[in-house]
């Protein structure tokens, strides 16, 4: 399969966005986790439940002693980008 220039541009933009999010999380500017409720708001409840069922994303405790579980922001963003890339949709 040939990658078109438009698809390549979108993939590079997605990679840059993921890199920026990782840098911001590492610098402590944004949290590296989001709640399940926030994930539902951003990506849709049905979509997030499907990704959880397919083990594409996982609910994890942000710290060993935490009771509430969260979703790793980088993980869910990577899945979201993959599902919204034209190559993946074929």
VENSULUR-V850408 format. One line per field, one symbol per residue. phi: phi as a letter, one per 40 degrees, with the letter a starting at -180 (. if undefined). A space follows every 10 residues. Layout:
phi: ???
This chain:
phi: .cccdccccc cccccccccc cccccccgcb ccbbcccccc ccbgcccccc ccccfcbbcb ccbdccccbb bccccccccc cccbcdcccc
